[in-house]
């Protein structure tokens, strides 16, 4: 029985290591990073949102802005946050990633704490679009996540998935990182 516990623990640690460390940005040329400008649209322009929903999306969006820049730089991009598309000017090896919060449900923290097992789960859906030269998106994909733990787990997962989609596309156009 103890051997089984060690095997399960080892598999869990291996899965954690594989899921957290694999994202590598491609390069324009050896030693030349891709410049990735990022806009994180909080999605608060919907007139049907209540003041509370706007505040929640703003909180999530502010956290996601800091997190996605950190993740992108860690993956090997030269990443920076910009506020709008007008600040983006295409150049060779430079791209724009727009991540927009489409749907956010904070869930019920009390249910998560008292009931557990997925009750009161938070959920988040974003639309990720990658731009290069021109107005047409090179890649566009909706990604989402749900968590019975807390909203920041959803936000991290959506940031990671958005970057993964961008890396997958850019690997078709540039040299994969070594």
Backbone as a chain_set.jsonl record, in Angstrom:
{"seq": "XXXXXXXXXXXXXXXXXXXXXXXXXXXXXXXXXXXXXXXXXXXXXXXXXXXXXXXXXXXXXXXXXXXXXXXXXXXXXXXXXXXXXXXXXXXXXXXXXXXXXXXXXXXXXXXXXXXXXXXXXXXXXXXXXXXXXXXXXXXXXXXXXXXXXXXXXXXXXXXXXXXXXXXXXXXXXXXXXX", "coords": {"N": [[0.816, -1.191, 0.0], [1.962, 1.255, 0.784], [3.802, 1.57, -1.248], [2.157, 2.024, -3.453], [1.083, 4.534, -2.756], [3.41, 6.106, -2.956], [3.91, 5.878, -5.682], [1.64, 7.113, -6.802], [2.014, 9.706, -5.763], [4.45, 10.381, -7.02], [3.683, 10.347, -9.726], [1.852, 12.461, -9.681], [3.529, 14.657, -9.076], [5.191, 14.582, -11.331], [3.317, 15.149, -13.348], [2.644, 17.766, -12.628], [5.095, 19.114, -13.017], [5.466, 18.763, -15.801], [3.186, 20.112, -16.806], [3.602, 22.755, -16.043], [6.043, 23.787, -17.036], [6.543, 23.786, -19.845], [6.142, 25.709, -21.943], [7.541, 27.362, -24.598], [8.668, 30.094, -26.3], [8.943, 30.682, -29.81], [11.749, 31.781, -31.853], [12.931, 34.649, -33.715], [15.384, 34.673, -34.949], [18.456, 32.99, -34.101], [19.048, 33.916, -30.806], [17.448, 36.158, -31.03], [14.613, 37.427, -29.793], [11.036, 37.103, -30.122], [8.986, 39.911, -30.289], [6.299, 40.58, -28.302], [3.442, 42.245, -27.992], [0.859, 42.942, -25.743], [-2.594, 43.169, -25.204], [-4.922, 43.319, -22.689], [-8.143, 43.041, -22.541], [-10.639, 43.941, -20.434], [-13.287, 43.476, -20.854], [-15.449, 45.089, -20.122], [-17.198, 46.698, -21.464], [-19.789, 45.971, -22.003], [-23.115, 46.877, -21.875], [-24.97, 45.551, -20.325], [-23.813, 44.62, -18.031], [-23.613, 44.652, -14.474], [-22.676, 47.054, -11.922], [-21.211, 45.726, -9.984], [-20.348, 43.458, -11.429], [-18.706, 44.68, -13.315], [-16.718, 45.671, -11.614], [-15.702, 43.217, -10.648], [-14.706, 42.029, -13.024], [-12.776, 43.914, -13.645], [-10.998, 43.602, -11.51], [-10.144, 40.93, -11.952], [-9.098, 41.228, -14.545], [-6.994, 43.101, -14.111], [-5.278, 41.533, -12.534], [-4.73, 39.493, -14.364], [-3.346, 40.907, -16.351], [-0.814, 41.515, -15.198], [0.046, 38.903, -14.741], [0.071, 37.59, -17.289], [2.06, 38.927, -18.692], [4.296, 38.28, -17.163], [4.289, 35.46, -17.542], [4.624, 35.328, -20.353], [7.141, 36.534, -20.757], [8.699, 34.736, -19.276], [8.4, 32.499, -20.883], [9.966, 33.2, -22.994], [9.436, 35.303, -24.712], [9.782, 38.755, -25.682], [7.991, 40.639, -23.983], [5.371, 43.046, -23.59], [2.888, 45.128, -22.078], [0.257, 46.83, -23.655], [-2.139, 49.485, -24.156], [-4.061, 49.874, -26.185], [-5.019, 49.055, -29.593], [-4.006, 50.987, -31.312], [-1.507, 51.609, -30.389], [0.095, 49.63, -31.319], [2.459, 48.773, -33.731], [3.218, 47.088, -36.58], [6.1, 45.104, -37.138], [8.821, 43.167, -38.45], [8.935, 40.111, -36.782], [7.39, 40.936, -34.664], [4.45, 40.944, -32.773], [0.935, 41.159, -31.912], [-1.002, 40.292, -29.193], [-4.248, 39.923, -28.298], [-6.281, 39.609, -25.582], [-9.407, 39.023, -24.471], [-11.758, 39.306, -21.903], [-14.548, 37.394, -21.932], [-16.568, 36.061, -20.567], [-17.291, 35.838, -17.148], [-17.651, 34.208, -14.131], [-17.775, 34.46, -10.799], [-18.44, 32.483, -9.047], [-19.358, 30.852, -5.946], [-17.882, 31.545, -3.071], [-18.377, 30.711, -0.454], [-19.764, 28.304, -0.854], [-17.733, 26.836, -2.084], [-15.95, 26.606, 0.032], [-17.443, 25.373, 2.101], [-18.895, 23.173, 1.021], [-17.349, 22.045, -1.084], [-15.943, 19.793, -3.553], [-16.348, 20.837, -6.176], [-18.56, 22.476, -5.943], [-19.907, 25.737, -6.226], [-18.048, 26.661, -8.052], [-15.709, 28.8, -9.726], [-15.622, 30.405, -12.937], [-14.176, 31.21, -16.124], [-14.006, 32.702, -19.291], [-12.179, 33.55, -22.143], [-11.377, 35.406, -25.125], [-8.872, 34.906, -27.358], [-6.719, 36.535, -29.549], [-4.385, 36.748, -32.143], [-2.32, 39.03, -33.786], [-0.559, 40.176, -36.67], [0.855, 41.6, -39.36], [-1.432, 43.861, -40.774], [-5.093, 43.952, -40.487], [-6.46, 41.612, -40.025], [-6.989, 38.841, -37.894], [-4.461, 36.524, -37.115], [-4.696, 34.264, -35.65], [-7.389, 33.062, -33.792], [-9.141, 32.271, -30.945], [-11.341, 30.867, -28.562], [-10.902, 30.381, -25.147], [-11.23, 28.677, -22.052], [-11.781, 28.208, -18.499], [-12.475, 26.483, -15.463], [-12.743, 26.432, -11.901], [-12.757, 24.914, -8.748], [-11.378, 26.011, -6.742], [-10.38, 28.865, -6.703], [-10.797, 32.144, -8.254], [-8.373, 33.057, -9.381], [-7.027, 30.807, -10.263], [-8.462, 30.088, -12.513], [-7.961, 32.354, -14.084], [-5.155, 32.188, -14.428], [-5.004, 29.766, -15.869], [-6.379, 30.475, -18.235], [-4.688, 32.5, -19.206], [-2.351, 30.964, -19.656], [-3.332, 29.143, -21.607], [-4.029, 30.925, -23.676], [-1.509, 31.985, -24.369], [-0.289, 29.595, -25.149], [-1.755, 28.943, -27.463], [-0.946, 31.062, -29.093], [1.84, 30.551, -29.25], [1.788, 28.042, -30.507], [0.798, 28.797, -33.059], [2.818, 30.641, -33.862], [5.039, 28.993, -33.948], [4.757, 27.805, -36.401], [5.615, 29.727, -38.112], [8.09, 30.705, -37.357], [11.4, 29.917, -36.027], [11.326, 27.194, -33.899], [11.913, 27.362, -30.374], [14.881, 26.212, -28.751]], "CA": [[0.0, 0.0, 0.0], [2.845, 2.419, 0.815], [4.407, 1.686, -2.57], [1.139, 2.642, -4.301], [1.033, 5.955, -2.395], [4.595, 6.746, -3.527], [3.731, 5.925, -7.138], [0.649, 8.156, -7.07], [2.663, 10.984, -5.478], [5.444, 10.623, -8.072], [2.948, 10.697, -10.947], [1.305, 13.803, -9.486], [4.62, 15.619, -9.203], [5.601, 14.581, -12.739], [2.291, 15.867, -14.11], [2.776, 19.175, -12.301], [6.307, 19.619, -13.673], [5.22, 18.804, -17.243], [2.175, 21.101, -17.149], [4.01, 24.113, -15.697], [7.281, 24.303, -17.559], [6.82, 23.446, -21.216], [5.877, 26.718, -22.954], [8.749, 28.022, -25.093], [8.405, 30.959, -27.455], [9.891, 30.547, -30.923], [12.631, 32.935, -32.015], [13.042, 35.165, -35.079], [16.696, 34.146, -35.339], [19.152, 32.65, -32.85], [19.311, 35.04, -29.921], [16.533, 37.273, -31.276], [13.284, 37.095, -29.289], [9.85, 37.707, -30.728], [8.378, 40.984, -29.5], [4.866, 40.314, -28.153], [2.69, 43.264, -27.285], [-0.361, 42.296, -25.247], [-3.712, 43.953, -24.694], [-5.868, 42.516, -21.941], [-9.423, 43.746, -22.529], [-11.422, 43.452, -19.301], [-14.637, 43.138, -21.305], [-16.422, 45.825, -19.308], [-17.97, 47.596, -22.316], [-21.132, 45.421, -22.16], [-24.038, 47.687, -21.078], [-25.791, 44.688, -19.472], [-23.086, 44.278, -16.809], [-23.877, 45.469, -13.292], [-21.478, 47.69, -11.373], [-20.452, 44.666, -9.309], [-19.699, 42.635, -12.449], [-17.627, 45.494, -13.877], [-15.648, 45.668, -10.617], [-15.095, 41.882, -10.62], [-13.907, 41.853, -14.247], [-11.62, 44.792, -13.536], [-10.063, 42.943, -10.59], [-9.582, 39.773, -12.652], [-8.293, 41.737, -15.649], [-5.75, 43.678, -13.586], [-4.412, 40.422, -12.13], [-4.313, 38.79, -15.579], [-2.349, 41.726, -17.045], [0.505, 41.278, -14.592], [0.39, 37.492, -14.869], [0.367, 37.168, -18.666], [3.37, 39.487, -19.046], [5.284, 37.442, -16.48], [4.32, 34.163, -18.227], [5.171, 35.494, -21.707], [8.59, 36.75, -20.636], [9.286, 33.475, -18.821], [8.398, 31.591, -22.025], [11.007, 33.602, -23.941], [9.063, 36.47, -25.504], [10.041, 40.099, -25.187], [6.581, 41.002, -23.87], [4.979, 44.276, -22.904], [1.468, 45.431, -22.077], [-0.145, 48.108, -24.243], [-3.527, 49.769, -23.79], [-4.99, 49.791, -27.313], [-4.421, 48.618, -30.86], [-3.31, 52.099, -31.963], [-0.119, 51.62, -29.913], [0.812, 48.534, -31.978], [2.948, 48.976, -35.094], [3.825, 45.844, -37.025], [7.469, 45.015, -37.635], [9.226, 41.76, -38.537], [9.176, 39.503, -35.476], [6.598, 41.633, -33.647], [3.046, 40.535, -32.847], [0.001, 41.673, -30.92], [-1.932, 39.309, -28.642], [-5.375, 40.555, -27.615], [-7.029, 38.661, -24.759], [-10.605, 39.722, -23.982], [-12.639, 38.558, -21.01], [-15.853, 37.262, -22.556], [-17.519, 35.656, -19.536], [-16.676, 35.574, -15.853], [-18.563, 33.859, -13.046], [-16.916, 34.282, -9.634], [-18.873, 31.354, -8.241], [-19.735, 31.134, -4.561], [-16.765, 31.161, -2.21], [-18.887, 29.966, 0.702], [-20.042, 26.932, -1.295], [-16.447, 26.163, -2.299], [-15.335, 26.316, 1.323], [-18.26, 24.505, 2.937], [-19.32, 21.95, 0.341], [-16.253, 21.463, -1.845], [-16.294, 18.9, -4.672], [-16.783, 21.579, -7.354], [-19.671, 23.384, -5.668], [-19.541, 27.143, -6.214], [-16.853, 26.856, -8.875], [-15.531, 30.001, -10.533], [-15.325, 30.083, -14.331], [-13.714, 32.342, -16.922], [-13.803, 32.461, -20.715], [-11.563, 34.675, -22.841], [-11.134, 35.287, -26.559], [-7.477, 35.257, -27.632], [-6.476, 36.801, -30.966], [-3.016, 37.123, -32.461], [-2.223, 39.865, -34.983], [0.739, 40.508, -37.226], [0.664, 42.697, -40.29], [-2.811, 43.971, -41.233], [-6.171, 43.97, -39.499], [-7.046, 40.278, -39.833], [-6.347, 38.019, -36.863], [-3.751, 35.344, -37.589], [-5.202, 33.18, -34.827], [-8.466, 33.494, -32.912], [-9.621, 31.084, -30.244], [-11.926, 31.047, -27.233], [-10.384, 29.433, -24.166], [-11.916, 28.848, -20.788], [-11.359, 27.39, -17.377], [-13.291, 26.507, -14.256], [-11.983, 25.961, -10.75], [-13.406, 24.859, -7.458], [-10.466, 26.61, -5.756], [-10.546, 30.312, -6.661], [-10.816, 32.749, -9.574], [-7.052, 33.244, -9.971], [-6.662, 29.577, -10.967], [-9.083, 30.216, -13.838], [-7.246, 33.396, -14.813], [-3.852, 31.647, -14.822], [-5.219, 28.77, -16.927], [-6.725, 31.179, -19.478], [-3.451, 33.127, -19.692], [-1.479, 29.91, -20.198], [-3.928, 28.626, -22.845], [-3.915, 31.968, -24.703], [-0.117, 31.991, -24.817], [-0.031, 28.329, -25.85], [-2.318, 29.068, -28.812], [-0.065, 31.97, -29.839], [3.092, 29.825, -29.504], [1.505, 27.021, -31.528], [0.743, 29.46, -34.359], [4.118, 31.235, -34.195], [5.973, 27.911, -34.282], [4.615, 27.507, -37.835], [6.181, 30.848, -38.864], [9.431, 31.026, -36.874], [12.18, 28.791, -35.526], [10.986, 26.804, -32.531], [12.984, 27.535, -29.399], [15.58, 24.971, -28.4]], "C": [[0.868, 1.267, 0.0], [3.479, 2.659, -0.541], [3.432, 2.37, -3.533], [1.038, 4.14, -4.017], [2.207, 6.711, -2.991], [4.473, 6.878, -5.038], [2.753, 7.031, -7.515], [1.264, 9.538, -6.839], [3.664, 11.343, -6.577], [4.769, 11.018, -9.379], [2.36, 12.101, -10.848], [2.359, 14.872, -9.647], [5.088, 15.71, -10.649], [4.603, 15.349, -13.594], [2.381, 17.363, -13.865], [3.973, 19.796, -13.009], [6.078, 19.765, -15.179], [4.252, 19.92, -17.597], [2.648, 22.524, -16.917], [5.19, 24.641, -16.5], [7.496, 24.188, -19.041], [6.687, 24.536, -22.246], [7.16, 27.453, -23.318], [8.399, 28.817, -26.348], [9.403, 30.659, -28.566], [10.735, 31.815, -31.03], [12.64, 33.367, -33.473], [14.313, 34.622, -35.712], [17.401, 33.788, -34.034], [19.497, 33.898, -32.041], [18.38, 36.227, -30.094], [15.11, 36.872, -30.901], [12.188, 37.74, -30.122], [9.306, 38.745, -29.762], [6.864, 40.718, -29.479], [4.246, 41.419, -27.325], [1.337, 42.658, -26.941], [-1.35, 43.348, -24.77], [-4.599, 42.984, -23.933], [-7.133, 43.352, -21.743], [-10.291, 43.14, -21.423], [-12.859, 43.101, -19.677], [-15.723, 43.853, -20.519], [-17.289, 46.775, -20.134], [-19.395, 47.104, -22.579], [-22.105, 46.209, -21.28], [-24.925, 46.846, -20.136], [-25.096, 44.285, -18.173], [-23.49, 45.211, -15.667], [-22.571, 46.105, -12.826], [-20.593, 46.659, -10.679], [-19.709, 43.786, -10.294], [-18.536, 43.383, -13.098], [-16.445, 45.492, -12.911], [-14.931, 44.315, -10.568], [-14.214, 41.663, -11.84], [-12.661, 42.727, -14.219], [-10.573, 44.17, -12.626], [-9.374, 41.771, -11.28], [-8.652, 40.242, -13.772], [-6.974, 42.339, -15.196], [-4.766, 42.585, -13.174], [-3.86, 39.705, -13.364], [-3.256, 39.575, -16.35], [-0.949, 41.459, -16.506], [0.975, 39.847, -14.851], [0.799, 37.116, -16.289], [1.71, 37.729, -19.134], [4.469, 38.637, -18.428], [5.413, 36.09, -17.191], [4.963, 34.269, -19.608], [6.683, 35.708, -21.666], [9.3, 35.479, -20.19], [9.379, 32.466, -19.967], [9.44, 31.97, -23.07], [10.621, 34.736, -24.871], [9.685, 37.719, -24.892], [8.657, 40.745, -25.135], [6.39, 42.32, -23.147], [3.472, 44.469, -23.06], [1.243, 46.768, -22.758], [-1.645, 48.27, -24.011], [-4.519, 49.654, -24.949], [-4.242, 49.436, -28.591], [-3.657, 49.728, -31.573], [-1.841, 52.164, -31.554], [0.724, 50.538, -30.578], [1.184, 48.928, -33.401], [3.676, 47.71, -35.51], [5.27, 46.066, -37.468], [7.81, 43.527, -37.698], [9.538, 41.236, -37.133], [8.412, 40.153, -34.331], [5.126, 41.298, -33.857], [2.245, 41.163, -31.722], [-0.927, 40.542, -30.492], [-3.001, 40.071, -27.863], [-6.142, 39.462, -26.894], [-8.186, 39.436, -24.145], [-11.413, 38.8, -23.083], [-14.034, 38.577, -21.619], [-16.917, 36.921, -21.515], [-16.751, 35.358, -18.248], [-17.771, 35.314, -14.83], [-17.693, 33.593, -11.821], [-17.29, 33.082, -8.777], [-19.254, 31.8, -6.84], [-18.642, 30.618, -3.631], [-17.24, 30.341, -1.014], [-19.184, 28.515, 0.327], [-18.75, 26.16, -1.523], [-15.837, 25.734, -0.973], [-16.126, 25.275, 2.119], [-18.566, 23.155, 2.293], [-18.156, 21.265, -0.362], [-16.758, 20.685, -3.044], [-16.874, 19.646, -5.874], [-17.943, 22.522, -7.12], [-19.159, 24.818, -5.639], [-18.347, 27.489, -7.064], [-16.881, 28.189, -9.618], [-15.242, 29.56, -11.966], [-14.994, 31.367, -15.096], [-13.539, 31.882, -18.359], [-13.211, 33.722, -21.326], [-11.483, 34.36, -24.333], [-9.713, 35.77, -26.806], [-7.301, 35.415, -29.138], [-5.046, 37.287, -31.147], [-3.003, 37.883, -33.78], [-0.768, 40.053, -35.371], [0.558, 41.741, -38.076], [-0.796, 42.701, -40.745], [-3.819, 43.843, -40.096], [-6.762, 42.597, -39.202], [-6.257, 39.501, -38.778], [-5.681, 36.809, -37.518], [-4.266, 34.087, -36.89], [-6.282, 33.767, -33.938], [-9.072, 32.26, -32.266], [-10.221, 31.482, -28.904], [-11.344, 29.971, -26.323], [-11.069, 29.711, -22.837], [-11.401, 27.904, -19.729], [-12.359, 27.532, -16.243], [-12.465, 25.951, -13.115], [-12.849, 25.977, -9.503], [-12.545, 25.483, -6.377], [-10.691, 28.115, -5.648], [-10.405, 30.867, -8.075], [-9.433, 32.863, -10.197], [-6.526, 31.974, -10.645], [-7.249, 29.584, -12.379], [-8.311, 31.221, -14.696], [-5.89, 32.895, -15.294], [-4.02, 30.654, -15.978], [-5.557, 29.439, -18.253], [-5.512, 31.899, -20.061], [-2.53, 32.092, -20.333], [-2.021, 29.377, -21.524], [-3.821, 29.641, -23.978], [-2.495, 32.025, -25.255], [0.226, 30.721, -25.587], [-0.561, 28.395, -27.276], [-1.438, 29.962, -29.677], [1.247, 31.274, -30.198], [2.883, 28.773, -30.585], [1.46, 27.638, -32.923], [2.125, 29.951, -34.768], [5.175, 30.182, -34.508], [5.876, 27.511, -35.752], [5.294, 28.57, -38.693], [7.635, 31.145, -38.515], [10.133, 29.756, -36.387], [11.739, 28.442, -34.117], [12.196, 26.986, -31.613], [13.607, 26.188, -29.088], [15.531, 24.722, -26.93]], "O": [[0.556, 2.235, -0.694], [3.675, 3.804, -0.947], [3.842, 3.205, -4.339], [0.919, 4.934, -4.95], [2.041, 7.829, -3.48], [4.891, 7.885, -5.608], [3.008, 7.8, -8.442], [1.053, 10.447, -7.643], [3.714, 12.493, -7.015], [5.234, 11.928, -10.066], [2.37, 12.848, -11.826], [2.112, 15.893, -10.289], [5.356, 16.806, -11.143], [4.999, 16.118, -14.47], [2.212, 18.151, -14.795], [3.867, 20.899, -13.546], [6.456, 20.778, -15.768], [4.464, 20.617, -18.59], [2.126, 23.438, -17.556], [5.327, 25.857, -16.633], [8.605, 24.484, -19.487], [7.098, 24.311, -23.385], [7.789, 28.085, -22.47], [7.896, 28.268, -27.328], [10.577, 30.41, -28.296], [10.452, 32.81, -30.361], [12.39, 32.558, -34.366], [14.315, 34.174, -36.859], [16.984, 34.239, -32.967], [20.154, 34.813, -32.536], [18.509, 37.214, -29.37], [14.476, 36.078, -31.596], [12.388, 38.783, -30.744], [9.18, 38.49, -28.564], [6.232, 40.641, -30.533], [4.483, 41.525, -26.122], [0.741, 41.947, -27.75], [-1.003, 44.279, -24.043], [-4.988, 41.945, -24.466], [-7.183, 44.245, -20.897], [-10.635, 41.96, -21.477], [-13.57, 42.486, -18.882], [-16.792, 43.294, -20.276], [-18.036, 47.574, -19.569], [-20.14, 47.759, -23.309], [-21.948, 46.218, -20.059], [-25.561, 47.401, -19.24], [-25.719, 43.675, -17.304], [-23.684, 46.41, -15.871], [-21.491, 45.733, -13.286], [-19.367, 46.718, -10.777], [-18.567, 43.402, -10.042], [-17.501, 42.788, -13.397], [-15.299, 45.332, -13.332], [-13.706, 44.263, -10.459], [-13.095, 41.165, -11.713], [-11.607, 42.325, -14.712], [-9.383, 44.206, -12.939], [-8.153, 41.635, -11.201], [-7.55, 39.717, -13.929], [-5.942, 42.113, -15.828], [-3.567, 42.692, -13.432], [-2.681, 39.352, -13.413], [-2.36, 38.976, -16.944], [-0.017, 41.207, -17.269], [2.147, 39.61, -15.142], [1.779, 36.394, -16.474], [2.422, 37.072, -19.894], [5.456, 38.311, -19.088], [6.528, 35.621, -17.419], [5.753, 33.408, -19.995], [7.416, 35.12, -22.461], [10.389, 35.177, -20.677], [10.318, 31.672, -20.024], [9.769, 31.162, -23.938], [11.408, 35.101, -25.744], [10.066, 37.726, -23.722], [8.202, 41.328, -26.118], [7.132, 42.666, -22.227], [2.869, 44.031, -24.04], [1.951, 47.736, -22.479], [-2.337, 47.3, -23.704], [-5.694, 49.367, -24.724], [-3.015, 49.507, -28.662], [-2.754, 49.445, -32.36], [-1.018, 52.712, -32.287], [1.945, 50.527, -30.419], [0.334, 49.362, -34.179], [4.643, 47.304, -34.865], [5.605, 47.077, -38.085], [7.143, 42.715, -37.056], [10.309, 41.845, -36.391], [8.743, 39.947, -33.164], [4.619, 41.359, -34.977], [2.792, 41.631, -30.724], [-1.565, 39.908, -31.332], [-2.702, 40.773, -26.897], [-6.6, 38.502, -27.514], [-7.977, 40.387, -23.392], [-11.715, 37.664, -23.447], [-14.629, 39.639, -21.8], [-18.035, 37.432, -21.573], [-15.703, 34.713, -18.265], [-18.702, 36.107, -14.685], [-16.95, 32.612, -11.795], [-16.54, 32.703, -7.877], [-19.45, 32.988, -6.587], [-18.496, 29.412, -3.431], [-16.577, 29.386, -0.609], [-18.891, 27.601, 1.098], [-18.666, 24.975, -1.2], [-15.278, 24.643, -0.859], [-15.536, 24.392, 2.742], [-18.501, 22.118, 2.952], [-17.988, 20.05, -0.255], [-17.882, 20.899, -3.499], [-17.792, 19.146, -6.524], [-18.286, 23.301, -8.009], [-18.092, 25.084, -5.087], [-17.693, 28.505, -6.829], [-17.929, 28.643, -10.075], [-14.69, 28.483, -12.193], [-15.467, 32.453, -14.76], [-12.993, 30.809, -18.618], [-13.681, 34.829, -21.062], [-11.517, 33.2, -24.742], [-9.383, 36.916, -26.499], [-7.685, 34.537, -29.91], [-4.564, 38.133, -30.394], [-3.594, 37.445, -34.768], [0.126, 40.085, -34.526], [0.159, 42.797, -37.585], [-1.341, 41.645, -41.068], [-3.467, 43.657, -38.931], [-7.492, 42.439, -38.224], [-5.026, 39.505, -38.772], [-6.274, 36.153, -38.373], [-4.27, 32.997, -37.461], [-6.109, 34.854, -33.387], [-9.468, 31.319, -32.953], [-9.676, 32.33, -28.197], [-11.301, 28.796, -26.685], [-11.441, 30.847, -22.541], [-10.689, 26.94, -20.011], [-13.004, 28.569, -16.087], [-11.594, 25.105, -13.32], [-13.577, 26.935, -9.243], [-12.934, 25.488, -5.21], [-11.145, 28.596, -4.609], [-9.957, 30.168, -8.984], [-9.308, 32.776, -11.419], [-5.66, 32.06, -11.515], [-6.603, 29.138, -13.327], [-8.042, 30.977, -15.872], [-5.508, 33.143, -16.438], [-3.266, 30.696, -16.95], [-5.067, 29.009, -19.298], [-5.325, 31.909, -21.278], [-1.996, 32.314, -21.419], [-1.254, 29.179, -22.466], [-3.55, 29.267, -25.119], [-2.3, 32.104, -26.468], [0.958, 30.774, -26.575], [0.114, 27.95, -28.204], [-1.207, 29.667, -30.85], [1.717, 31.392, -31.33], [3.715, 28.63, -31.481], [2.015, 27.076, -33.867], [2.562, 29.709, -35.893], [6.112, 30.455, -35.259], [6.819, 26.936, -36.295], [5.528, 28.343, -39.88], [8.339, 31.776, -39.303], [9.544, 28.676, -36.343], [11.77, 29.293, -33.229], [13.341, 26.79, -32.02], [12.944, 25.152, -29.152], [16.069, 23.721, -26.456]]}, "num_chains": 1, "name": "protein.A"}
